[in-house]
Amino acid sequence: MKITTLRPRARTTTACIAAATALALLTACGSSSGGAANGSGPSEDYRITPAAVSADQTDAVLEKAFLTPDIKAADLDPIIVESLNDMSRDFSSDQISTALSCMDQPTCKIGEGNQTLAILDGAGGDLWRHITRAAITLHATAYPNIGTVMYLQADGNLQTMQAQLRTLVTRKVTGIVSYDDFGPAMTAAFQQATSAGIPVSVYGGTPGPDAVNAVLTQVQSDFCDDGYQMAEATQKIIGDKGNVAFFTGTPGNPQGAGWQKCAEEWFAKNTPEIKVVNKSNTSWTEGGATTATSALISTGQKVDAVLYDYAKQSVNIVQAYKQARVDVPAQITWTSDNSLLKMWEEDQKSDKPWGLAYSSSINYEGNIALTALMNHLAGDKVPAQLTFPMPFVSAKMGDYNPQEPPNGPGPTVMPAEMLSKVLAG
């Protein structure tokens, strides 16, 4: 089946026309959702036709997304299930080609619709962000009202991201999906967009609970629970005693702050002889990961496990230890990476094996944010928080896939054709 099959849907609320701007933007009124469809008609909207997906098919999609059969549709908000099912269906070759062509352009046309979707990323330079951008862009081709996609990324600079947000407000985009690397510091800027009638759906890095009125919704895992699970996975590998290091990306990012605090709490309560002896920031770059690891090794401090929220650069950590001829510590990491799995499998056959636990790729966060945004524009009520689980699994022989490129992120709900072309550059 093709995701391009679409249907009109009548609004369930009374529609009215508000001359809000010189462009005569049309907004929906009389609904508790406050859904605003900038640039769409007042009496109907268009959606992706719901996929004819069986319960078994949905279970298979969720197992691929979360790496475990234990997560069921009933455990999740319907928007999350809807989004994962949408991204798991077939996209046409034309849609894939269109989305790929957008990856080299800050602004691109994807269709004939008159809505503009903006993707605003706080630090878009790494592969995970690149794959996530591609997934959002491909997903957007399924919505006929979206005609243009804009992409801006701030290279980890708060002032740049705030200025880019103001630009999007000036451009009167229809809606924004955003990864916020700066937490609450972005709240005022997001509020400007929301006050201008432009809904903002954030994912991954988010501004936090005080921004509930500044953004439409915040999509993420439960950072505290992530920390608990990382700590528990660590204990299973190294036992009840040892030294661990915490690595994260940009300094002060809410993701790192959240899981680290709760991982420490778990260790203190359950395994007090596991000590956190190092905390490092890498800016989620290969150079940053290598520099942080080299600095840690140079201290002479024995480390039994490194907990990091980006598997792609856990490869750099392992390589740095190998080059220094120091035993590789266990790696507990967000997301997965084919090169890391290959290194792990090879070293299981050596006299110095090391442990590995990881999560799924979670590149679907941005797709959930887009689904929430489009449902809001269609007049639906959207929760202020959309939280998904992120189980960690222990690596096992056979997880490495020799048919996948070295930079492959492991199982993902993105179509294989799209992913392979994105990874090929």
N, C-alpha and C positions, 0 to 999 in steps of 0.2 A: 504494500500500500504506500501511497505517496503522501507526504505531509502537506502537499500543496492543495489538497482538497479542502475547501473552505465553505463556510456558510454564514449568512447574515443572522444576527440575533437581535431581536427587539429589546429595547431597554425595559427594565422592570420598574423604572421610576419615571415620574413626570419630567419631561425635558423642557428647558427654557434656554433662551438665547441671551447671553450677557455681553454687552459691548464693552468688554474689559480692556481692550487695547485698540490701537489704530488698525490692527490687523483683524479686528472683529473675531477674536478667538471665541470658539463655541465651548461652553462648559455645561456639564450636567448639574442639575440642582434637584433638591427635594430628596436626596438620598443620604443616609447616614455615612455612606462610604466617601462622599465628597469626590467621586470619580470625575476627573476633568479630562476630556478628550480633545486636546488642542489640535485643531485642524481637521477634526472629523465631524460628521453630520450630527445633528441634535436628536435624531429619531431612531437611529440604528447604529450598530457597530459590527465589526467583523472579527471572527475568531478562528483559530485553528480548529478544524473539525475534530471532536474528540475521537481518539483512536479506538478502534474495536479491539480492545486489549482484554484478554482473559485474566482471571486471577492468577493462573499459573504463569502467564507471560509477565505480569507485574511482579510476581515473586522473583522471577529470573532477573528482571531488570534491577530490582532492589539488591539481590545478592551480588550482582556485578558492581553496583554502586558502593556497597558497604563491605564487600568481601566476606560476608557471612549470611547464611540462610535465616539467621535469628531475627532480622529486622523485617517486620511485616507492614503492609499498607496501613493497617489499623493503628500502628504506632506513630504514624506521621501525619502532619497536616496535609489535607488533600491537595494544596497547591504544590507541595514538594513532590507528591506522587504524580500529579499531572505533568509537572515539568520534566521529571525523569522519563516518563513514558513518551512525552513529546520528542525528547532528544534521542530516544532509542529507536524511533521509527525511521523509515527510509526517507532520505532527501534526494531530490533529483540531481543529476550531474550539473544542470544549469545552476541550481542553488549552491552547490559546492563550489563551482567555478566563480560565481558571483562573490561568495564569502571570501574565498581565497584572494580575489583581486582587491578586496577591501583592506587586506592586511598590510599593503604597502602605501595606503592613502589615509591621511587624517580625516578626510570627508569623502564619502562615496555614495553613489546611488545604488540601491539594491532592488528598487521596484518603482511602481507608479504612485504609491501612496503619498499623502501629503503630511505625514508625521515624521519628525526627526528624533531618532534615538541617539542619545549621547552616552558613550562609555568613558568614564573618568577614573583613571587609575593613579594612585598615589606614587607608585614606583613600578613601572611596567616593563623593566628591562629583562627580567629573567624568563626562563622557558615556561614556568607554570603560568605566569601572567599572559604570555603569548598564546598558549593553548586555550586558556580561559577566554581571552578576547575572541579567538577564533570560534569557540563554542557559542558565545553570545551572538556574534555576527551571523553565524549560520542559522541559529534559532530565529533571529530577527527576520530572515528571508521568508519565514513561514507566515508572517503577519502582513496582510496586504495593505494595511494602513501605514506601515512603516516604509517610507520611500528613501530615506537618507539615514546613514549611520555616521556619526562623528566620533573620533577617538582622540583623547588627550591623556597624556601621562606626565607626571610631575618629577620623575627621577629622584624621588625621595625628599623633595623640598616642599615644606609646608606652604611657604609664601607663594610658590609657583602653583600649587594645587588650588589655593584660595583664589588666585588671579584667574586660573582656568575656569573655575566655577562661575566667577563673575562674567566671564566671556560667554559661557553657555546661557546664562540668564539674559544677557544682552541679545544673544542670537535667538532667543525665544524658542529653544528646543522643546519638544513635547514632553520628554521625560529623560531621566538620568539613571543609569546604573553605575555604581561606584564602589571601588575598593579603597577604604579609608585607612591609610597607614598611620594616621596621626591622632586617632581617637577623638576625644572631646574637643580638641583644638579646631576641628572642622565644623563643629555644631553651628556656629554663627553663620558660616558661609552656606551650609545646607539650608538653614532657616531662610536665608535670602531667596534661594530658589523656590522653596515651598511657598513663601509669602507672595512670590510672583506667579504662582499657579503652576509651577513646574514640579511634579512629584519626583522624589529622589528615593531610589531603592538601593540600599547598601548591602554589600556582601563581604564575607571574609573579615577584613578589618572594618570595624564599625565604631561610631562615635559613642555608643553606650547608652544606658538607660535614661540619662538626662536629656537625650536628644529625641525623645519619643514624639515630640511635636514638631521637630525640625525635619524629620524624614518620614517617608511612608512606611517603610519596614526595614528591619535589620536581619539579614540572613547569615547564619553562622552555626558552627557547632558550639557546644557548651564548653567554653575554654577551660573552665574549672574541672569539669568531668574529663576533658582531654588530659589535663594534668594528672588527675587521679589514675587514669588508664595507663598513661606513660610510666608513672611511678610503679604501678603494679606489674607492667610488662618488664620493667627493669629488674624488679625483685625476682621475677621468675627466671631471669637469665643469670644474674650475678649472686643471688642469694640475699641473705639478710644483712650483709656487711660489705662496705666498700666505699669508694669515692666516685662521685659523678660530676659531670660538667653540663651546664645548660647553655645552648647556643640558640640565638634567635636572629631576626633580621635587623630592621631599622631600630635604633634606640628608642625605647619607650612605646613601641607599637603595642596596641591593646591585646593582640593575640599572644605575644610572648609574655607580657606581664600577667595575663590571665592564667595560662597553663603553668608557668613557673611557680607562681604563688601556691597553687593548689598541689602541684607535685611535691613541693617542700612540705606542705601540710601533711600529705599522705606519708611521706618518709618519716616525719617527726612522730606521727601517731602509730605507724605500723612497723617501721624498721629504723629505729633511731640511730642505728650504727651505720646507716647509709648517709654519708655526708656530701653536701654540695660544696665543692672546693673551687669552682670556677663558674663565672657567668660571662659570656662573650656575645658581642653583636657582630654580625657579618654583613649587614645591609642586604642580605639574600643575594650576594654575588659570589662567584667562584673565588675571586681574589680575596674577598672578605673572609670566606670560610678557611682558605689556606692560611691567611695571615693569623687569624684567631687560633687555628690549630697549632701553627708553628710557635706562637707565643706561649700557648699552654704547654707544649712539649718542652720548651726551653726552661720552664720553671723546674723541671725535674719531678713534678708532682705526678704520682701514679694515679691514673684515672681508669676506673673499671667500666664506665659507660658514659657515652655522650648522648644527651637528649636534645634533639634539634627538630625544628619545624619546617624542614625542607630536604627531602631525600636526594634530590638532584645534586645538592652540594655536600651531602654526607659522603658522596664519592670522593670529594676533595679531602675530607677529613681522613678517610681510610688511606688515601694515597700519601698524605703528609706523614702519617704514622709509619707507613711502610718505608718511605724514603729516609726517615730518621732511624730506621731499624729498631723501632719500639713496638711492643706488642699492641695490636689494634684493639681498642676497647669495644665493648658492645655498642651497637648503634640502635637507638630508639627514635624513630623518625616519622614525621608526618609525610604522607604521600609515599609512593614507591618509584623506583627507577631501575630500568633494566640493567644498566651497567653495575649498579650497586648489588643487585641480585646475582649477577654473574660473578663478581668479586667474592661475594659471600659463599656461593656454591664451590668455587675453586678452592677457597681457603678451608672449607670443611674437610677437604682431603689432605690438608697439610697437618703439621704438628702444632700449629698455632691457630686453631679455629677461633672465631669470634661470633657473638650472638647478634641477632637482628630481629627487630619487630617494627612493623610499619602499618600505615593506614592506606586506604584507597587514595586515588589521585585527587579527589574532591574538586575537579575542574568544573563540576556542575553547579557550584555555588552561584556563579553569575547567571546561569540559566534559571535557577529558582527566583533570583531577583528580577529577571526580565518577566517571567510568568506572573509574578506578583504585580509588577508595574502595569502590565497589559490588562490583567484582571481588574485592577483599580480603574484604569482608563475606560474600561467597559462598564463601570458602575458597580462593581462588586466590593464588598467589604473585605479588606485585607488585614490580617493580624499585624500588630506592631512588631512582633518578633516571630521569625520562622527559624526554629532550631532543629537541626538534624543530628543524628548520632554519628560518631566517628570511631568505630571499633578499631583496635590495634590487633594485628595477627602476627604470630611468630612465623618467620621465614621457614620454608621447607624446600627440600630438594625438588626441582621441577618448576619452581616459581619463575626462574629465569627462562625467558622465551627467546631462543635463538632466531626465530622468524621475525622478531621485532627489532627495530633499530636500537643502538646503544642508549639513545636518549629517550626511549619509549617510557611513558609514565605508568605502564601496567594497565590493568582493566579500567576502561572509561566508557561512559555512555555515548561519547561522541562517535559518529559513524567512522568505521575503520578507514574508508577512503579519504575522508577529510583529515583525520589525524595523521595518516602516513604522509600526506602532502604538506601539512604544517611542519612535521618533524624534518622533512626533506629540505625545508627552507624556502 
